[in-house]
């Protein structure tokens, strides 16, 4: 899958950072042909899940992990 001009337009017209993060994640999921995923940012020395889509996304959204924590995957 490639990103369409409509996808670019939707991203460029949105001003809310949280909505943009969700739009980017949605595009990534479509490009990878997967049903769920999450977007993590490094904030104040911790990794924070800022967007999640798909099954059980509500369980991971907002989670913060220290880089010193053992990986869960």
N, C-alpha and C positions, 0 to 999 in steps of 0.2 A: 504494500500500500504506500502511496505517496500522499503528501499533504497537498490539498487542493487550495486554489485561490480563495475559496470561501472560508477555509480554515484559517488562512493568513488574515483575512479580513476580520473574522471573529476575534482573533487574538489582538489585532491592532486596535480594535474599537473598544475593547474592555479596559476599564481603568482600575477595577477592584483587584488587588493582588491575589486575594484568596480565590476569586473566580478564575483568574488567569492560571493559577497553579492547577486548579481542577481541569481546566480546558487542556493544558499541556499534558497532564497525566492521561486524560481521556484519549488524546491523539497518540501518545506513546503506547497505550494498551491496544489501540486499533492497529498501529504499525507492527506491533509484535504478535498480533493475533492471540492475545491472552484475555482472560475474563476478569482478572483482578490484579491490583498493584498498588503501590504507595510511593509517595514522593517525600524524601527526607532532606532537611536542610541542617547545616551546622549552625546552631545559634547558641551563643554564650558558652562555647566549649562542649555542648551536648548535641546529639543528633535528635531532631524533632520531626515527627511525621506530620507534615502540614497538609497533606491531601491523601485520600485513600478511596478507591472505588472497587466495587464488587463485593463478593461474599465476605462477611465479617469485617468490612472496612471500618465500621463504628468501633470495633475493638482495638484498632491500631492507631486511628487518627488521634493526634494529641500526645501520643506516647513520646517520652524523652529518654534517650539512652546515653550513657557516658561512653566515651571511646574506650575506657578501661574495662567495660563490661564484656563478658564472654559473648561471642556471637550466638544468636539463636537460630541461625540457618546453617 
